[in-house]
Amino acid sequence: MSEGKDRPTRARRARRPSGDDREQAILASFEALLERRALPEISIDDIARGAGISRPTFYFYFPSKDAVLLSLLDRMVEQARAERDAALASAAGDPARAWRAAIETYYRIFRAHRAVSVAAADARVTNPEVRALWSQVMTGLVEETAAAIEGERARGAARSGVPARDLAVALNWMNERVLHAGFAGHAPTIDESQVVDVLLAIWLAAIYGGGAPAS
């Protein structure tokens, strides 16, 4: 028998979690808790326990649970922006498809994280940072929408009417409220399988005065 042939295999030393691992664990723990409880019912100890860390370690990464919520919301927004830009690029030359892509991308991502979406909407009332982030998001959407409407009017596809920015404000806040009502389970609401189609129909009617515009 050769030396060491039957020597027990040395167990690998467990990899110590990195800072990024712990941060991801905190985010995942918090989102999982939000799916079961309202934001005020969640404590720092709950989040830390779910992440497998101590309370002091939690505070090394985040100053508060609202800061965790803000980080989750910021990540969702960045993902939605990136995927929306890609969808719009693929729909170039097809206005109806582009408008659908813009609506559907935000709906899909925020629906996938509906507990965070609802908590963030509620937190906007009391948290200035969450409110400022969402105001920034909505302002960007309004500016992009208004520019697109002006472009469609310039090429003769969209009808003239109320100022493009005002129309963009109304349409984007309509989307935000309709989606929030569905995510929060408020009644009445639109069936999830139909909500994008309904919102798109309203956008096309408001912008073009009818159905799908000419490419």
C-alpha positions as CSV (number, residue, x, y, z in Angstrom):
1,M,0.0,0.0,0.0
2,S,1.5,3.3,-1.0
3,E,1.9,6.0,1.5
4,G,-1.1,8.3,1.8
5,K,-3.3,6.3,-0.5
6,D,-6.0,5.9,2.1
7,R,-5.3,9.1,4.0
8,P,-8.6,10.9,4.7
9,T,-9.1,13.8,2.4
10,R,-8.6,17.1,4.1
11,A,-11.8,19.2,4.2
12,R,-11.6,22.4,2.3
13,R,-11.5,25.4,4.5
14,A,-14.8,27.3,4.1
15,R,-14.5,30.5,2.1
16,R,-15.0,33.5,4.3
17,P,-17.7,35.7,2.9
18,S,-16.5,38.8,1.2
19,G,-18.0,42.2,1.8
20,D,-20.0,41.9,-1.4
21,D,-21.3,38.5,-0.2
22,R,-22.5,40.0,3.0
23,E,-24.1,43.0,1.3
24,Q,-25.9,40.7,-1.1
25,A,-27.0,38.5,1.8
26,I,-28.4,41.6,3.6
27,L,-30.3,42.7,0.5
28,A,-31.7,39.2,-0.1
29,S,-32.7,38.8,3.6
30,F,-34.5,42.2,3.6
31,E,-36.4,41.5,0.3
32,A,-37.5,38.0,1.6
33,L,-38.8,39.6,4.8
34,L,-40.7,42.3,2.9
35,E,-42.5,39.5,1.1
36,R,-44.0,38.4,4.4
37,R,-44.2,41.5,6.5
38,A,-44.7,45.3,6.2
39,L,-41.7,47.5,6.4
40,P,-42.4,48.8,10.0
41,E,-42.6,45.2,11.3
42,I,-39.1,44.4,10.2
43,S,-36.2,45.0,12.6
44,I,-32.4,45.3,12.0
45,D,-32.0,42.1,14.0
46,D,-34.5,40.3,11.7
47,I,-32.4,41.4,8.6
48,A,-29.1,40.5,10.2
49,R,-30.4,37.1,11.3
50,G,-31.6,36.3,7.9
51,A,-28.3,37.3,6.4
52,G,-26.3,35.2,8.8
53,I,-24.5,38.2,10.3
54,S,-24.4,40.1,13.5
55,R,-26.2,43.4,14.1
56,P,-22.8,45.4,14.3
57,T,-21.9,43.8,10.9
58,F,-25.1,45.0,9.4
59,Y,-24.3,48.6,10.4
60,F,-20.9,48.3,8.8
61,Y,-22.8,48.0,5.4
62,F,-26.0,50.0,5.9
63,P,-26.9,52.8,8.4
64,S,-30.6,51.7,8.5
65,K,-33.2,49.4,7.0
66,D,-34.4,52.4,4.8
67,A,-30.9,52.5,3.3
68,V,-31.3,48.8,2.4
69,L,-34.6,49.6,0.7
70,L,-33.0,52.5,-1.1
71,S,-30.2,50.2,-2.4
72,L,-32.7,47.6,-3.6
73,L,-34.8,50.3,-5.4
74,D,-31.7,51.8,-7.0
75,R,-30.7,48.4,-8.4
76,M,-34.1,47.8,-9.8
77,V,-34.1,51.2,-11.5
78,E,-30.7,50.6,-13.0
79,Q,-31.7,47.2,-14.3
80,A,-34.9,48.6,-15.7
81,R,-33.1,51.5,-17.5
82,A,-30.5,49.1,-19.0
83,E,-33.1,46.6,-20.2
84,R,-35.4,49.3,-21.5
85,D,-32.7,50.9,-23.5
86,A,-31.8,47.5,-25.1
87,A,-35.5,46.9,-25.8
88,L,-36.0,50.3,-27.4
89,A,-32.9,49.8,-29.5
90,S,-34.3,46.5,-30.8
91,A,-37.6,48.2,-31.6
92,A,-36.1,51.0,-33.6
93,G,-38.4,52.0,-36.5
94,D,-41.5,50.5,-34.9
95,P,-43.1,53.1,-32.6
96,A,-45.9,50.9,-31.2
97,R,-43.3,48.1,-30.3
98,A,-41.0,50.7,-28.8
99,W,-43.8,52.1,-26.5
100,R,-44.7,48.6,-25.5
101,A,-41.1,47.8,-24.7
102,A,-40.8,51.0,-22.5
103,I,-44.0,50.1,-20.5
104,E,-43.4,46.3,-20.3
105,T,-39.8,46.5,-19.1
106,Y,-40.6,48.5,-16.0
107,Y,-43.6,46.4,-15.3
108,R,-41.7,43.1,-15.6
109,I,-38.9,44.2,-13.3
110,F,-40.9,45.9,-10.7
111,R,-43.4,43.0,-10.7
112,A,-40.5,40.6,-10.1
113,H,-39.7,42.7,-6.9
114,R,-43.3,43.7,-6.0
115,A,-42.6,43.6,-2.3
116,V,-39.8,46.2,-2.7
117,S,-42.0,48.2,-5.1
118,V,-44.8,48.5,-2.6
119,A,-42.5,49.2,0.4
120,A,-40.7,51.9,-1.6
121,A,-44.0,53.5,-2.5
122,D,-45.1,53.6,1.1
123,A,-41.7,54.8,2.2
124,R,-41.8,57.8,-0.1
125,V,-44.2,59.4,2.3
126,T,-41.7,59.6,5.2
127,N,-38.3,59.1,3.6
128,P,-36.9,62.0,1.7
129,E,-34.1,59.9,0.1
130,V,-36.6,57.4,-1.4
131,R,-38.8,60.3,-2.5
132,A,-35.9,62.0,-4.1
133,L,-34.8,58.9,-6.0
134,W,-38.3,58.2,-7.3
135,S,-38.7,61.8,-8.3
136,Q,-35.5,61.6,-10.3
137,V,-36.7,58.4,-11.9
138,M,-40.1,59.9,-12.9
139,T,-38.5,63.1,-14.1
140,G,-36.2,61.1,-16.4
141,L,-39.1,59.1,-17.8
142,V,-41.2,62.2,-18.4
143,E,-38.3,63.9,-20.2
144,E,-37.7,60.9,-22.4
145,T,-41.4,60.4,-23.1
146,A,-41.9,64.1,-23.9
147,A,-39.0,64.1,-26.4
148,A,-40.4,61.0,-28.1
149,I,-43.8,62.5,-28.4
150,E,-42.3,65.7,-29.9
151,G,-40.4,63.5,-32.3
152,E,-43.6,61.7,-33.4
153,R,-45.4,65.0,-33.8
154,A,-42.5,66.4,-35.9
155,R,-42.7,63.5,-38.3
156,G,-46.5,63.9,-38.6
157,A,-47.4,60.6,-36.9
158,A,-48.7,62.0,-33.6
159,R,-51.5,64.5,-33.2
160,S,-50.9,67.9,-31.7
161,G,-52.7,68.9,-28.6
162,V,-51.7,69.4,-25.0
163,P,-48.0,70.2,-24.3
164,A,-45.9,67.0,-24.8
165,R,-44.4,67.3,-21.3
166,D,-47.8,67.6,-19.6
167,L,-49.0,64.5,-21.6
168,A,-45.9,62.7,-20.6
169,V,-46.4,63.5,-16.9
170,A,-50.0,62.2,-17.0
171,L,-49.1,59.0,-18.8
172,N,-46.2,58.1,-16.6
173,W,-47.9,58.8,-13.3
174,M,-50.9,56.8,-14.6
175,N,-48.6,53.8,-15.2
176,E,-47.0,54.3,-11.7
177,R,-50.4,54.3,-9.9
178,V,-51.9,51.4,-11.9
179,L,-48.9,49.2,-11.4
180,H,-48.7,50.1,-7.7
181,A,-52.4,49.3,-7.2
182,G,-51.9,45.9,-8.8
183,F,-48.7,45.1,-6.8
184,A,-50.3,46.2,-3.5
185,G,-53.5,44.2,-4.2
186,H,-55.8,47.3,-4.1
187,A,-59.2,47.0,-5.7
188,P,-60.3,47.5,-8.3
189,T,-57.3,46.7,-10.4
190,I,-56.4,45.4,-13.9
191,D,-55.7,41.7,-14.4
192,E,-51.9,41.2,-14.6
193,S,-52.1,39.4,-18.0
194,Q,-53.8,42.5,-19.5
195,V,-52.2,45.5,-17.7
196,V,-49.5,46.2,-20.3
197,D,-52.0,45.9,-23.2
198,V,-54.4,48.3,-21.4
199,L,-51.7,50.9,-20.6
200,L,-50.3,50.7,-24.1
201,A,-53.8,51.2,-25.6
202,I,-54.2,54.4,-23.5
203,W,-50.8,55.7,-24.5
204,L,-51.4,55.1,-28.2
205,A,-54.8,56.7,-28.1
206,A,-53.4,59.7,-26.1
207,I,-50.4,60.2,-28.4
208,Y,-51.7,59.3,-31.8
209,G,-55.5,59.6,-31.4
210,G,-56.1,56.0,-32.3
211,G,-54.3,52.7,-32.7
212,A,-50.8,51.8,-33.7
213,P,-48.9,54.6,-35.5
214,A,-47.2,54.1,-38.9
215,S,-43.6,53.1,-38.7
